[in-house]
């Protein structure tokens, strides 16, 4: 049984198209490439396939010939002031409460991601990872989201604030130059999750539009919506998502996943059987899809990928890869990258953009 495709609210796409249209880009052509219809865009709260929004961001980066387009866009629009997401962001009493709400209610804005907020010592981090099996690069989308987060926190702390650290799952953009400075000096790519790290003083800072009473109301509403959404989620998608988040941990088995779902392992096994699959099959399919992404979109070594997938050695991973791809993983990576060379097509420039910026 296939895993349900991840979805995302269309609001960022609506804002991006407006941003690009104001700068002379042909937004209809962008929509056609991404597969976004007028109905999709009619309400910013509509759910659409994540691949359509990711494709739109990637295509916008290509036609503007600007690897830092997503950063410029994120700085221009921030997190917005409308919709549940905007209301939570604007009313949260502190940066900490905002980040907790963002992580806890993330499925209301994008499904399929493993996201969370954790604190340890004098640091806290917000993290998320690519949905299991997702095959459209999220580099441009992740740069936008991370820029929005930094912009929001700067509203509370000050315009020169930078995070303690920022990690991205993907490779570094080719020609972003000093635009990456917004993420601070401790910036890393090709990591197993995307994350942003905060110091305790920043977490405690109040937001300029804080309203504790309204924040509580919005959180209650979000909790009701989240319960409704979780009841509708496909069991295979739930298991695959949890497996993906635990592969790099010492143990990822039926009992561990069932405990996370707060059901017995026997009940989970029975529900998977009713769905026409098994835990072992979901585990293997999840590893397969993550391996595809890591080989295609990152420069992580084969040894690192093996451990990311929960294998005890590179040789074990290589045997699995031969079964999945009918090729050794190194050959699969080389062949796939050769087939994804940039197309030689027209690339429009935004007003004021120089050849040096591209």
N, C-alpha and C positions, 0 to 999 in steps of 0.2 A: 504493500500500500504506500503510495507516494506521500512524502511529508508535505503538509500544506505550505504553500508559498508565503513568504513573509509579506506583510502589508505595512503601509505607512500613510499617515495623513498627507493629503495633497497640498497643505498650506505652504510648505517651503517651495514647492514647484510654482505655485501661483505667484509668490513673492519674487522668485527668480525670473520668471517670464516678464513680470512688470519691470524689474530692474534692467533686464537686457533690452526690452522694448524701448525704454527711455534712452538707451544708448545706441539705437539704430539697428539692432539685430533683428533678423527675420524670425519672429517667435513661432509663426505657424510651421515653418520648416523644422524647427526644433521639436515642436509637439509631434509632428509626423514621425520623426526619427524615434522619439521616445515612446510613441504609442499612447499619447495622452489625448483624450477627446474633450470636446466642449462640456459634455456632461460631467466628466471627471473633475474639471476645473470649476464647475458651477458653485461648489460649496467647499471652502478651505478645510472643512472637517471630514470630507469624504475620505474613505480608505481606498487606496489604489495599490497595485503591486509595487513592492519596493524596487523591483528592477526597472520600472518605468521612470521613477524619480531619480534613481542612480544613473540611468542612461541619460536623462536630461542634464544632470550636472556634468557628466563626462562629455557630452556633446557640446555643452556651453563652454567648457574649458577648451575644447578643440577649436571651435569656430572663432573664439576670441583670441586664440593663440596665446593664452595667458595662463600659465600653470598656477598662478596665485589668484585666479578669478574668484574662487570660493572664499578666499580670505578677504578680498575686497568686498565681496557681497555680504559676508558675515559681519564685517565692521559697519557696513551701511545700514543693515536691517536689524542687527542685534537679535533679541528673542521675540520681538513684537509685543503688542499690548492687548491683543484680543485672543479669544478662544481660551479654553481651559488651561492650556500650557502657559499662555501669557498671563492669565489671572494668578496662577500659582506662583509664577516667577515674580510678579509685581507685589504680591501681598505677603510673601514669606517674611517672617520676622528677622531671620538671619540668613547668611549664606549657607550655613549648615542645614537649616530647615529646608531651604530651597533645593539643595542637592539631594537630601533624603527623599523629598517628594518627587523629584525628577527621576531618581532611580526606582522608587517604589511604584510609581505610576507609569513607567516607561512603556508598558504594553498598550496603554491607551493611545500612544503616539506612534509606535512602531512595534510590530509583532515579530517574534522569532529571535530577537536579540537576547543575549545573556547580559544583563546590566545590574549594577549594584553600587552602593556607597558604603565604604568601610573606614573605620578610624582605628588607628593603632598608635599609641604614644601621643606625640604632638603633631601627628599628620593625619590627614584624611584624603581619600581618593575616590573619585567617581570613575567607573570603568564600564566598558561594553565591548562585546566581541561580535564579529560578523556572524549572521545566522548560518546554521549548519547547511552546507550544500549550496550556498549562494554563489552564483557564477558571474556576477557583474561587478567589476572593480568599484570599491567604495571610497577610493582616495579623495576625490573631489567632495563627496558628501561629508566625509569625516572631517576634512579641513574646515568646511563650513560650520558644522556643529561645534567643533572645538573653538573656532573663532567666536561664535555666538556666546559660548560659555565664558570665555575670557572677557568679552565685551560686557556681559552682564555683571561679572564680579568687579570689573573696573568701575562700574557705576557706583558700587558701594565702597570700594577701597581707594580708588584713585586711578588716573589715566596711565600711570607708569607701572602699574602692578603687573607682574608676570607670575605664572605658577612655579611651584618648586620643581616640578618635572612634568613632561608630557611624553607619552608613548603613542605610537601609531602602529597598527598591524601591517600596513602596506609599506612599499618602498618610498623613499623621499621623492617629492616632485622634482622634475629635472631642472627647471629654471626659475625657481621661486625666489632665489637670492635672499636679500635681507627682509623680505616679507615674512619669513619664518620667525623673525625676532619676536613677534607677538607671543610666541609660545615659550619664551625664555631660553636660557642657555643650556638647560638639561633636556634636550630634545633627542629622542631616539626613534628609529624606524625598524621595521621587520620584527616587531615584538609579538607576543602571543595574544595580547589584548590591547585595546586602545584605552588610555587612561589619562587623567589629569590629577595632579597631586597638590594639596593645599596645606598651608601651615595652620596651626590652631588659632592664631590671631585673626587670620582671614576668615576662618569658619565662623568665628563669633561676631563678625561685623554685621550690623543691621543693614538691611537694604533700604534705600532712600524712600521707597513707597510702601514700607511695611505696614500691614494691618492684620493683627493677630486674629481678630474676630472673622474677617472675611476669609483669611487663609484657612481657618477651621471649617468654614462653610464649603469652600472649594474642595478641601480634602475629603470631606464627607461625601460630596457629590462624586468625586473621583473614585472613592472606594466602592460606591454602588455600581458605577460603570465598569470598574475592574472586575467585580464579582460576576457581572453579566457576561463580560468578555471571556473570563476564565472558564465559565460553564460551557461556552461554545467551542473552546479550543479542542482540536483533535488530539487524542491521546498519544499518537505517534509523534506529533510535533512537540508535545510537552516532553516526552522521554528523550527525543533527539536533542532538544535544547539543553536539558540537564546534563546529558552525556557529554555534549560538546564543552560544557563549562567545567567538567571534572576530569577530562581525559589526562591532563597533565598532573593530576593528583595521584598519590600512591595507590588508591583503589577506586575503581569505577565499575561497580557491579550492580546486579539487580537489587540487592538489599539496600545499597547506598542510595540508589535513585528512588526506590520506593519510600525510603525514610524521608527524603526531600519532598516527596509528593504527599507525605502524611497518610499513606495507605500501606497495607501489608504487601510483602513481596508476592504472596500468593494471589492477592487481588490484582496487582499490577500484571503479573504473568497472565492471568485469565483475561484481563481487558485487552492485552496485546494479542492474545490468541483470537479473541473475537474480532479484532481489527485485521486479522489475517497475517500476523507477523509474530516475531518473538524478540526478546531482549537482545539476544545474540545477533539477530539480523539487523536490528536498529543500530546496535553498536558498530557493526561492520560498515553499514551504509553511511553512518555519520563520519567514521574515520575516512572512508573513501572520499566523501565530498570535501571534508576539510583538507585532505591531502591534495586534492585537485587545486584548491585555492592557494594553499601555501606554496606549491610547486610553481603555479602560474604567476602569482602576484607578489611574492616576496623573494628575498635573497637568502633566506634561512638555509643553513646547511642541512644535508640529509640527516645527519645525526640529531640536529635540533628538532627537525620535523618529526623524527621517530619518537622522541621524548614528548613532543607536543601532543602526539596521538596516543600516548600511553604505552608505547612499546618499550621493551627492556633493552633493545639493541637496534642498530641500524639494519642489521641483516634480517631481523624479523620484519621490519618495515618494508625492506626491499622485496621480500617474498610476497607480502600482501599487495604491494604495488604491482608486481608482475601479474598477480591474479586479477586486479582491478583493471589495469591498463593494457595488459599483454605486452608490457614494455618495462624495462628497468626505470626507476623514478628519474634518474639523471637524463636518460634519453627522452622520456616524456616531457620533462621540463624544457629541454632544448628544442624539441619539435614544436611544442605549443607556443613558445615565445617566437619562433620563426614565423608562425602563422598569424601572429598578432602585431606585425610591424605596422606603424602608423600609415594610414592611407594618405596618398598625395591628392588632397582635395582643397577647394577654396577655403581660406580661413580669413574671416572678417576681423578687423581690429576695432576695438573700442575707441571712441574719440579721445585723443590725447595720449594714446599708447604708442610708445616708440619701439623701433626694432630692438633696441637694447633691452627693453622690458621682457621681450619674448624669448 
